[in-house]
Amino acid sequence: MSQDKASLLDIVQAGQLILQFAHGLDREQLEADLRTQSAILYQIAIMGEATKRLSREFREQHPQAPWDDMAGM
């Protein structure tokens, strides 16, 4: 698997986990649940790191995505 494909897979999987962790929680519940907050923030960090591994060529081919913002997460 290419590095770009592996990185994209990491981004998608992290996003799916975030959705699972947050499912059924309203804002107040999430604010009170430090464990879930931590799990979500960890997945966001994974997304940021995976974005940094994407090749410059791939990012240039898909300029509509906010790559710099994602890498800064």
PyMOL Python script that loads the backbone (N, CA, C, O; Angstrom):
from pymol import cmd

cmd.read_pdbstr("""\
ATOM      1  N   MET A   1       0.855  -1.178   0.000  1.00  0.00           N
ATOM      2  CA  MET A   1       0.000   0.000   0.000  1.00  0.00           C
ATOM      3  C   MET A   1       0.898   1.237   0.000  1.00  0.00           C
ATOM      4  O   MET A   1       1.890   1.304   0.725  1.00  0.00           O
ATOM      5  N   SER A   2       0.529   2.206  -0.823  1.00  0.00           N
ATOM      6  CA  SER A   2       1.338   3.421  -0.882  1.00  0.00           C
ATOM      7  C   SER A   2       1.216   4.206   0.424  1.00  0.00           C
ATOM      8  O   SER A   2       0.260   4.041   1.182  1.00  0.00           O
ATOM      9  N   GLN A   3       2.201   5.055   0.664  1.00  0.00           N
ATOM     10  CA  GLN A   3       2.197   5.885   1.867  1.00  0.00           C
ATOM     11  C   GLN A   3       0.954   6.778   1.910  1.00  0.00           C
ATOM     12  O   GLN A   3       0.358   6.959   2.972  1.00  0.00           O
ATOM     13  N   ASP A   4       0.560   7.337   0.760  1.00  0.00           N
ATOM     14  CA  ASP A   4      -0.629   8.186   0.730  1.00  0.00           C
ATOM     15  C   ASP A   4      -1.878   7.390   1.085  1.00  0.00           C
ATOM     16  O   ASP A   4      -2.713   7.855   1.861  1.00  0.00           O
ATOM     17  N   LYS A   5      -2.009   6.204   0.525  1.00  0.00           N
ATOM     18  CA  LYS A   5      -3.191   5.391   0.834  1.00  0.00           C
ATOM     19  C   LYS A   5      -3.225   5.009   2.302  1.00  0.00           C
ATOM     20  O   LYS A   5      -4.284   5.044   2.928  1.00  0.00           O
ATOM     21  N   ALA A   6      -2.084   4.647   2.855  1.00  0.00           N
ATOM     22  CA  ALA A   6      -2.022   4.284   4.274  1.00  0.00           C
ATOM     23  C   ALA A   6      -2.387   5.480   5.148  1.00  0.00           C
ATOM     24  O   ALA A   6      -3.095   5.332   6.144  1.00  0.00           O
ATOM     25  N   SER A   7      -1.909   6.653   4.780  1.00  0.00           N
ATOM     26  CA  SER A   7      -2.216   7.856   5.552  1.00  0.00           C
ATOM     27  C   SER A   7      -3.692   8.208   5.463  1.00  0.00           C
ATOM     28  O   SER A   7      -4.308   8.582   6.462  1.00  0.00           O
ATOM     29  N   LEU A   8      -4.259   8.091   4.271  1.00  0.00           N
ATOM     30  CA  LEU A   8      -5.694   8.354   4.108  1.00  0.00           C
ATOM     31  C   LEU A   8      -6.525   7.366   4.918  1.00  0.00           C
ATOM     32  O   LEU A   8      -7.539   7.739   5.506  1.00  0.00           O
ATOM     33  N   LEU A   9      -6.101   6.122   4.950  1.00  0.00           N
ATOM     34  CA  LEU A   9      -6.801   5.114   5.739  1.00  0.00           C
ATOM     35  C   LEU A   9      -6.752   5.483   7.222  1.00  0.00           C
ATOM     36  O   LEU A   9      -7.753   5.352   7.926  1.00  0.00           O
ATOM     37  N   ASP A  10      -5.607   5.940   7.695  1.00  0.00           N
ATOM     38  CA  ASP A  10      -5.496   6.381   9.089  1.00  0.00           C
ATOM     39  C   ASP A  10      -6.440   7.542   9.385  1.00  0.00           C
ATOM     40  O   ASP A  10      -7.068   7.581  10.443  1.00  0.00           O
ATOM     41  N   ILE A  11      -6.541   8.487   8.449  1.00  0.00           N
ATOM     42  CA  ILE A  11      -7.431   9.641   8.634  1.00  0.00           C
ATOM     43  C   ILE A  11      -8.884   9.192   8.711  1.00  0.00           C
ATOM     44  O   ILE A  11      -9.628   9.631   9.588  1.00  0.00           O
ATOM     45  N   VAL A  12      -9.284   8.323   7.799  1.00  0.00           N
ATOM     46  CA  VAL A  12     -10.673   7.842   7.774  1.00  0.00           C
ATOM     47  C   VAL A  12     -10.985   7.047   9.037  1.00  0.00           C
ATOM     48  O   VAL A  12     -12.037   7.241   9.647  1.00  0.00           O
ATOM     49  N   GLN A  13     -10.089   6.163   9.429  1.00  0.00           N
ATOM     50  CA  GLN A  13     -10.334   5.352  10.615  1.00  0.00           C
ATOM     51  C   GLN A  13     -10.419   6.214  11.871  1.00  0.00           C
ATOM     52  O   GLN A  13     -11.249   5.957  12.743  1.00  0.00           O
ATOM     53  N   ALA A  14      -9.577   7.223  11.968  1.00  0.00           N
ATOM     54  CA  ALA A  14      -9.637   8.127  13.120  1.00  0.00           C
ATOM     55  C   ALA A  14     -10.970   8.876  13.131  1.00  0.00           C
ATOM     56  O   ALA A  14     -11.577   9.045  14.188  1.00  0.00           O
ATOM     57  N   GLY A  15     -11.420   9.320  11.975  1.00  0.00           N
ATOM     58  CA  GLY A  15     -12.715  10.000  11.892  1.00  0.00           C
ATOM     59  C   GLY A  15     -13.862   9.101  12.292  1.00  0.00           C
ATOM     60  O   GLY A  15     -14.791   9.534  12.975  1.00  0.00           O
ATOM     61  N   GLN A  16     -13.801   7.853  11.872  1.00  0.00           N
ATOM     62  CA  GLN A  16     -14.848   6.897  12.249  1.00  0.00           C
ATOM     63  C   GLN A  16     -14.863   6.668  13.756  1.00  0.00           C
ATOM     64  O   GLN A  16     -15.931   6.589  14.363  1.00  0.00           O
ATOM     65  N   LEU A  17     -13.695   6.561  14.356  1.00  0.00           N
ATOM     66  CA  LEU A  17     -13.637   6.380  15.810  1.00  0.00           C
ATOM     67  C   LEU A  17     -14.186   7.598  16.541  1.00  0.00           C
ATOM     68  O   LEU A  17     -14.890   7.458  17.541  1.00  0.00           O
ATOM     69  N   ILE A  18     -13.870   8.786  16.049  1.00  0.00           N
ATOM     70  CA  ILE A  18     -14.407  10.005  16.667  1.00  0.00           C
ATOM     71  C   ILE A  18     -15.929   9.965  16.652  1.00  0.00           C
ATOM     72  O   ILE A  18     -16.571  10.271  17.657  1.00  0.00           O
ATOM     73  N   LEU A  19     -16.502   9.591  15.521  1.00  0.00           N
ATOM     74  CA  LEU A  19     -17.958   9.516  15.425  1.00  0.00           C
ATOM     75  C   LEU A  19     -18.523   8.473  16.398  1.00  0.00           C
ATOM     76  O   LEU A  19     -19.561   8.703  17.019  1.00  0.00           O
ATOM     77  N   GLN A  20     -17.850   7.342  16.529  1.00  0.00           N
ATOM     78  CA  GLN A  20     -18.296   6.309  17.461  1.00  0.00           C
ATOM     79  C   GLN A  20     -18.235   6.816  18.902  1.00  0.00           C
ATOM     80  O   GLN A  20     -19.171   6.622  19.678  1.00  0.00           O
ATOM     81  N   PHE A  21     -17.124   7.468  19.251  1.00  0.00           N
ATOM     82  CA  PHE A  21     -16.949   7.943  20.620  1.00  0.00           C
ATOM     83  C   PHE A  21     -17.991   8.997  20.993  1.00  0.00           C
ATOM     84  O   PHE A  21     -18.471   9.033  22.126  1.00  0.00           O
ATOM     85  N   ALA A  22     -18.337   9.854  20.028  1.00  0.00           N
ATOM     86  CA  ALA A  22     -19.252  10.962  20.306  1.00  0.00           C
ATOM     87  C   ALA A  22     -20.717  10.590  20.111  1.00  0.00           C
ATOM     88  O   ALA A  22     -21.603  11.357  20.488  1.00  0.00           O
ATOM     89  N   HIS A  23     -20.982   9.435  19.532  1.00  0.00           N
ATOM     90  CA  HIS A  23     -22.356   9.034  19.212  1.00  0.00           C
ATOM     91  C   HIS A  23     -23.245   9.062  20.460  1.00  0.00           C
ATOM     92  O   HIS A  23     -22.920   8.478  21.494  1.00  0.00           O
ATOM     93  N   GLY A  24     -24.358   9.750  20.328  1.00  0.00           N
ATOM     94  CA  GLY A  24     -25.353   9.789  21.397  1.00  0.00           C
ATOM     95  C   GLY A  24     -25.060  10.776  22.505  1.00  0.00           C
ATOM     96  O   GLY A  24     -25.853  10.910  23.437  1.00  0.00           O
ATOM     97  N   LEU A  25     -23.940  11.468  22.425  1.00  0.00           N
ATOM     98  CA  LEU A  25     -23.601  12.437  23.465  1.00  0.00           C
ATOM     99  C   LEU A  25     -23.982  13.839  23.013  1.00  0.00           C
ATOM    100  O   LEU A  25     -23.723  14.231  21.876  1.00  0.00           O
ATOM    101  N   ASP A  26     -24.597  14.585  23.914  1.00  0.00           N
ATOM    102  CA  ASP A  26     -24.814  15.996  23.610  1.00  0.00           C
ATOM    103  C   ASP A  26     -23.619  16.782  24.150  1.00  0.00           C
ATOM    104  O   ASP A  26     -22.727  16.211  24.777  1.00  0.00           O
ATOM    105  N   ARG A  27     -23.607  18.057  23.911  1.00  0.00           N
ATOM    106  CA  ARG A  27     -22.461  18.891  24.294  1.00  0.00           C
ATOM    107  C   ARG A  27     -22.173  18.806  25.792  1.00  0.00           C
ATOM    108  O   ARG A  27     -21.017  18.678  26.194  1.00  0.00           O
ATOM    109  N   GLU A  28     -23.199  18.875  26.605  1.00  0.00           N
ATOM    110  CA  GLU A  28     -23.008  18.834  28.060  1.00  0.00           C
ATOM    111  C   GLU A  28     -22.413  17.498  28.497  1.00  0.00           C
ATOM    112  O   GLU A  28     -21.521  17.457  29.345  1.00  0.00           O
ATOM    113  N   GLN A  29     -22.902  16.425  27.926  1.00  0.00           N
ATOM    114  CA  GLN A  29     -22.379  15.110  28.279  1.00  0.00           C
ATOM    115  C   GLN A  29     -20.914  14.986  27.884  1.00  0.00           C
ATOM    116  O   GLN A  29     -20.101  14.456  28.642  1.00  0.00           O
ATOM    117  N   LEU A  30     -20.582  15.476  26.697  1.00  0.00           N
ATOM    118  CA  LEU A  30     -19.199  15.406  26.237  1.00  0.00           C
ATOM    119  C   LEU A  30     -18.298  16.264  27.117  1.00  0.00           C
ATOM    120  O   LEU A  30     -17.186  15.853  27.450  1.00  0.00           O
ATOM    121  N   GLU A  31     -18.763  17.445  27.495  1.00  0.00           N
ATOM    122  CA  GLU A  31     -17.960  18.312  28.352  1.00  0.00           C
ATOM    123  C   GLU A  31     -17.691  17.673  29.711  1.00  0.00           C
ATOM    124  O   GLU A  31     -16.660  17.943  30.327  1.00  0.00           O
ATOM    125  N   ALA A  32     -18.598  16.838  30.179  1.00  0.00           N
ATOM    126  CA  ALA A  32     -18.448  16.184  31.480  1.00  0.00           C
ATOM    127  C   ALA A  32     -17.654  14.883  31.412  1.00  0.00           C
ATOM    128  O   ALA A  32     -17.295  14.329  32.451  1.00  0.00           O
ATOM    129  N   ASP A  33     -17.377  14.392  30.220  1.00  0.00           N
ATOM    130  CA  ASP A  33     -16.733  13.095  30.050  1.00  0.00           C
ATOM    131  C   ASP A  33     -15.287  13.268  29.579  1.00  0.00           C
ATOM    132  O   ASP A  33     -15.014  13.286  28.378  1.00  0.00           O
ATOM    133  N   LEU A  34     -14.379  13.394  30.524  1.00  0.00           N
ATOM    134  CA  LEU A  34     -12.978  13.637  30.189  1.00  0.00           C
ATOM    135  C   LEU A  34     -12.347  12.470  29.444  1.00  0.00           C
ATOM    136  O   LEU A  34     -11.460  12.677  28.616  1.00  0.00           O
ATOM    137  N   ARG A  35     -12.779  11.273  29.719  1.00  0.00           N
ATOM    138  CA  ARG A  35     -12.223  10.105  29.031  1.00  0.00           C
ATOM    139  C   ARG A  35     -12.559  10.151  27.533  1.00  0.00           C
ATOM    140  O   ARG A  35     -11.699   9.902  26.688  1.00  0.00           O
ATOM    141  N   THR A  36     -13.806  10.469  27.222  1.00  0.00           N
ATOM    142  CA  THR A  36     -14.202  10.551  25.818  1.00  0.00           C
ATOM    143  C   THR A  36     -13.529  11.740  25.144  1.00  0.00           C
ATOM    144  O   THR A  36     -13.109  11.637  23.991  1.00  0.00           O
ATOM    145  N   GLN A  37     -13.423  12.854  25.839  1.00  0.00           N
ATOM    146  CA  GLN A  37     -12.711  14.006  25.278  1.00  0.00           C
ATOM    147  C   GLN A  37     -11.285  13.618  24.921  1.00  0.00           C
ATOM    148  O   GLN A  37     -10.795  13.951  23.842  1.00  0.00           O
ATOM    149  N   SER A  38     -10.627  12.919  25.825  1.00  0.00           N
ATOM    150  CA  SER A  38      -9.245  12.511  25.591  1.00  0.00           C
ATOM    151  C   SER A  38      -9.140  11.575  24.394  1.00  0.00           C
ATOM    152  O   SER A  38      -8.234  11.715  23.573  1.00  0.00           O
ATOM    153  N   ALA A  39     -10.051  10.634  24.293  1.00  0.00           N
ATOM    154  CA  ALA A  39     -10.041   9.694  23.169  1.00  0.00           C
ATOM    155  C   ALA A  39     -10.251  10.424  21.843  1.00  0.00           C
ATOM    156  O   ALA A  39      -9.591  10.116  20.851  1.00  0.00           O
ATOM    157  N   ILE A  40     -11.153  11.371  21.827  1.00  0.00           N
ATOM    158  CA  ILE A  40     -11.423  12.137  20.610  1.00  0.00           C
ATOM    159  C   ILE A  40     -10.213  12.993  20.240  1.00  0.00           C
ATOM    160  O   ILE A  40      -9.819  13.043  19.074  1.00  0.00           O
ATOM    161  N   LEU A  41      -9.628  13.659  21.220  1.00  0.00           N
ATOM    162  CA  LEU A  41      -8.461  14.491  20.938  1.00  0.00           C
ATOM    163  C   LEU A  41      -7.290  13.658  20.430  1.00  0.00           C
ATOM    164  O   LEU A  41      -6.533  14.114  19.572  1.00  0.00           O
ATOM    165  N   TYR A  42      -7.134  12.454  20.945  1.00  0.00           N
ATOM    166  CA  TYR A  42      -6.073  11.571  20.464  1.00  0.00           C
ATOM    167  C   TYR A  42      -6.287  11.230  18.991  1.00  0.00           C
ATOM    168  O   TYR A  42      -5.333  11.227  18.212  1.00  0.00           O
ATOM    169  N   GLN A  43      -7.521  10.945  18.607  1.00  0.00           N
ATOM    170  CA  GLN A  43      -7.819  10.626  17.209  1.00  0.00           C
ATOM    171  C   GLN A  43      -7.615  11.843  16.308  1.00  0.00           C
ATOM    172  O   GLN A  43      -7.182  11.701  15.165  1.00  0.00           O
ATOM    173  N   ILE A  44      -7.922  13.023  16.810  1.00  0.00           N
ATOM    174  CA  ILE A  44      -7.671  14.244  16.043  1.00  0.00           C
ATOM    175  C   ILE A  44      -6.167  14.408  15.809  1.00  0.00           C
ATOM    176  O   ILE A  44      -5.743  14.793  14.720  1.00  0.00           O
ATOM    177  N   ALA A  45      -5.368  14.115  16.834  1.00  0.00           N
ATOM    178  CA  ALA A  45      -3.913  14.186  16.681  1.00  0.00           C
ATOM    179  C   ALA A  45      -3.429  13.175  15.644  1.00  0.00           C
ATOM    180  O   ALA A  45      -2.531  13.472  14.857  1.00  0.00           O
ATOM    181  N   ILE A  46      -4.020  11.988  15.643  1.00  0.00           N
ATOM    182  CA  ILE A  46      -3.665  10.977  14.641  1.00  0.00           C
ATOM    183  C   ILE A  46      -3.980  11.499  13.244  1.00  0.00           C
ATOM    184  O   ILE A  46      -3.191  11.312  12.318  1.00  0.00           O
ATOM    185  N   MET A  47      -5.124  12.148  13.089  1.00  0.00           N
ATOM    186  CA  MET A  47      -5.483  12.710  11.789  1.00  0.00           C
ATOM    187  C   MET A  47      -4.457  13.759  11.354  1.00  0.00           C
ATOM    188  O   MET A  47      -4.057  13.789  10.189  1.00  0.00           O
ATOM    189  N   GLY A  48      -4.036  14.606  12.269  1.00  0.00           N
ATOM    190  CA  GLY A  48      -3.053  15.623  11.943  1.00  0.00           C
ATOM    191  C   GLY A  48      -1.726  15.022  11.519  1.00  0.00           C
ATOM    192  O   GLY A  48      -1.124  15.460  10.539  1.00  0.00           O
ATOM    193  N   GLU A  49      -1.272  14.021  12.253  1.00  0.00           N
ATOM    194  CA  GLU A  49       0.001  13.376  11.912  1.00  0.00           C
ATOM    195  C   GLU A  49      -0.091  12.633  10.578  1.00  0.00           C
ATOM    196  O   GLU A  49       0.848  12.668   9.782  1.00  0.00           O
ATOM    197  N   ALA A  50      -1.211  11.968  10.335  1.00  0.00           N
ATOM    198  CA  ALA A  50      -1.387  11.252   9.063  1.00  0.00           C
ATOM    199  C   ALA A  50      -1.414  12.232   7.895  1.00  0.00           C
ATOM    200  O   ALA A  50      -0.907  11.924   6.817  1.00  0.00           O
ATOM    201  N   THR A  51      -1.994  13.395   8.100  1.00  0.00           N
ATOM    202  CA  THR A  51      -2.030  14.422   7.055  1.00  0.00           C
ATOM    203  C   THR A  51      -0.620  14.865   6.699  1.00  0.00           C
ATOM    204  O   THR A  51      -0.314  15.090   5.528  1.00  0.00           O
ATOM    205  N   LYS A  52       0.237  14.990   7.703  1.00  0.00           N
ATOM    206  CA  LYS A  52       1.621  15.404   7.453  1.00  0.00           C
ATOM    207  C   LYS A  52       2.379  14.370   6.630  1.00  0.00           C
ATOM    208  O   LYS A  52       3.347  14.717   5.953  1.00  0.00           O
ATOM    209  N   ARG A  53       1.960  13.114   6.674  1.00  0.00           N
ATOM    210  CA  ARG A  53       2.639  12.058   5.915  1.00  0.00           C
ATOM    211  C   ARG A  53       2.212  12.011   4.449  1.00  0.00           C
ATOM    212  O   ARG A  53       2.861  11.348   3.640  1.00  0.00           O
ATOM    213  N   LEU A  54       1.130  12.705   4.098  1.00  0.00           N
ATOM    214  CA  LEU A  54       0.696  12.720   2.697  1.00  0.00           C
ATOM    215  C   LEU A  54       1.734  13.436   1.841  1.00  0.00           C
ATOM    216  O   LEU A  54       2.316  14.437   2.256  1.00  0.00           O
ATOM    217  N   SER A  55       1.952  12.919   0.668  1.00  0.00           N
ATOM    218  CA  SER A  55       2.933  13.537  -0.219  1.00  0.00           C
ATOM    219  C   SER A  55       2.463  14.926  -0.671  1.00  0.00           C
ATOM    220  O   SER A  55       1.267  15.214  -0.724  1.00  0.00           O
ATOM    221  N   ARG A  56       3.433  15.763  -0.989  1.00  0.00           N
ATOM    222  CA  ARG A  56       3.113  17.096  -1.501  1.00  0.00           C
ATOM    223  C   ARG A  56       2.309  16.975  -2.791  1.00  0.00           C
ATOM    224  O   ARG A  56       1.380  17.748  -3.024  1.00  0.00           O
ATOM    225  N   GLU A  57       2.672  15.998  -3.631  1.00  0.00           N
ATOM    226  CA  GLU A  57       1.965  15.797  -4.898  1.00  0.00           C
ATOM    227  C   GLU A  57       0.483  15.484  -4.661  1.00  0.00           C
ATOM    228  O   GLU A  57      -0.390  16.018  -5.345  1.00  0.00           O
ATOM    229  N   PHE A  58       0.214  14.623  -3.693  1.00  0.00           N
ATOM    230  CA  PHE A  58      -1.182  14.278  -3.402  1.00  0.00           C
ATOM    231  C   PHE A  58      -1.947  15.514  -2.930  1.00  0.00           C
ATOM    232  O   PHE A  58      -3.056  15.781  -3.392  1.00  0.00           O
ATOM    233  N   ARG A  59      -1.347  16.260  -2.011  1.00  0.00           N
ATOM    234  CA  ARG A  59      -2.018  17.458  -1.489  1.00  0.00           C
ATOM    235  C   ARG A  59      -2.248  18.489  -2.587  1.00  0.00           C
ATOM    236  O   ARG A  59      -3.276  19.166  -2.597  1.00  0.00           O
ATOM    237  N   GLU A  60      -1.304  18.611  -3.504  1.00  0.00           N
ATOM    238  CA  GLU A  60      -1.466  19.556  -4.613  1.00  0.00           C
ATOM    239  C   GLU A  60      -2.547  19.100  -5.584  1.00  0.00           C
ATOM    240  O   GLU A  60      -3.204  19.933  -6.208  1.00  0.00           O
ATOM    241  N   GLN A  61      -2.741  17.794  -5.719  1.00  0.00           N
ATOM    242  CA  GLN A  61      -3.795  17.263  -6.594  1.00  0.00           C
ATOM    243  C   GLN A  61      -5.184  17.450  -5.990  1.00  0.00           C
ATOM    244  O   GLN A  61      -6.186  17.344  -6.699  1.00  0.00           O
ATOM    245  N   HIS A  62      -5.254  17.724  -4.699  1.00  0.00           N
ATOM    246  CA  HIS A  62      -6.526  17.877  -3.994  1.00  0.00           C
ATOM    247  C   HIS A  62      -6.517  19.172  -3.180  1.00  0.00           C
ATOM    248  O   HIS A  62      -6.572  19.142  -1.951  1.00  0.00           O
ATOM    249  N   PRO A  63      -6.446  20.305  -3.874  1.00  0.00           N
ATOM    250  CA  PRO A  63      -6.312  21.592  -3.172  1.00  0.00           C
ATOM    251  C   PRO A  63      -7.569  22.023  -2.407  1.00  0.00           C
ATOM    252  O   PRO A  63      -7.515  22.953  -1.602  1.00  0.00           O
ATOM    253  N   GLN A  64      -8.684  21.358  -2.654  1.00  0.00           N
ATOM    254  CA  GLN A  64      -9.922  21.737  -1.972  1.00  0.00           C
ATOM    255  C   GLN A  64      -9.914  21.362  -0.488  1.00  0.00           C
ATOM    256  O   GLN A  64     -10.685  21.917   0.295  1.00  0.00           O
ATOM    257  N   ALA A  65      -9.055  20.435  -0.105  1.00  0.00           N
ATOM    258  CA  ALA A  65      -8.970  20.024   1.301  1.00  0.00           C
ATOM    259  C   ALA A  65      -8.070  21.004   2.060  1.00  0.00           C
ATOM    260  O   ALA A  65      -7.064  21.463   1.519  1.00  0.00           O
ATOM    261  N   PRO A  66      -8.420  21.325   3.292  1.00  0.00           N
ATOM    262  CA  PRO A  66      -7.604  22.254   4.090  1.00  0.00           C
ATOM    263  C   PRO A  66      -6.414  21.543   4.750  1.00  0.00           C
ATOM    264  O   PRO A  66      -6.369  21.399   5.972  1.00  0.00           O
ATOM    265  N   TRP A  67      -5.452  21.102   3.931  1.00  0.00           N
ATOM    266  CA  TRP A  67      -4.352  20.263   4.427  1.00  0.00           C
ATOM    267  C   TRP A  67      -3.558  20.932   5.538  1.00  0.00           C
ATOM    268  O   TRP A  67      -3.218  20.283   6.527  1.00  0.00           O
ATOM    269  N   ASP A  68      -3.260  22.205   5.395  1.00  0.00           N
ATOM    270  CA  ASP A  68      -2.469  22.883   6.431  1.00  0.00           C
ATOM    271  C   ASP A  68      -3.215  22.933   7.759  1.00  0.00           C
ATOM    272  O   ASP A  68      -2.622  22.738   8.820  1.00  0.00           O
ATOM    273  N   ASP A  69      -4.506  23.192   7.695  1.00  0.00           N
ATOM    274  CA  ASP A  69      -5.315  23.200   8.913  1.00  0.00           C
ATOM    275  C   ASP A  69      -5.346  21.811   9.547  1.00  0.00           C
ATOM    276  O   ASP A  69      -5.230  21.671  10.764  1.00  0.00           O
ATOM    277  N   MET A  70      -5.503  20.790   8.711  1.00  0.00           N
ATOM    278  CA  MET A  70      -5.557  19.421   9.225  1.00  0.00           C
ATOM    279  C   MET A  70      -4.220  19.022   9.846  1.00  0.00           C
ATOM    280  O   MET A  70      -4.183  18.379  10.895  1.00  0.00           O
ATOM    281  N   ALA A  71      -3.136  19.405   9.198  1.00  0.00           N
ATOM    282  CA  ALA A  71      -1.812  19.054   9.722  1.00  0.00           C
ATOM    283  C   ALA A  71      -1.540  19.735  11.044  1.00  0.00           C
ATOM    284  O   ALA A  71      -0.741  19.251  11.845  1.00  0.00           O
ATOM    285  N   GLY A  72      -2.201  20.860  11.278  1.00  0.00           N
ATOM    286  CA  GLY A  72      -2.002  21.599  12.518  1.00  0.00           C
ATOM    287  C   GLY A  72      -2.840  21.113  13.687  1.00  0.00           C
ATOM    288  O   GLY A  72      -2.799  21.698  14.770  1.00  0.00           O
ATOM    289  N   MET A  73      -3.590  20.061  13.480  1.00  0.00           N
ATOM    290  CA  MET A  73      -4.462  19.572  14.553  1.00  0.00           C
ATOM    291  C   MET A  73      -3.663  18.783  15.578  1.00  0.00           C
ATOM    292  O   MET A  73      -4.227  18.292  16.556  1.00  0.00           O
TER     293      MET A  73
END
""", "prot")
cmd.dss("prot")
cmd.show_as("cartoon", "prot")
cmd.util.cbc("prot")
cmd.orient("prot")
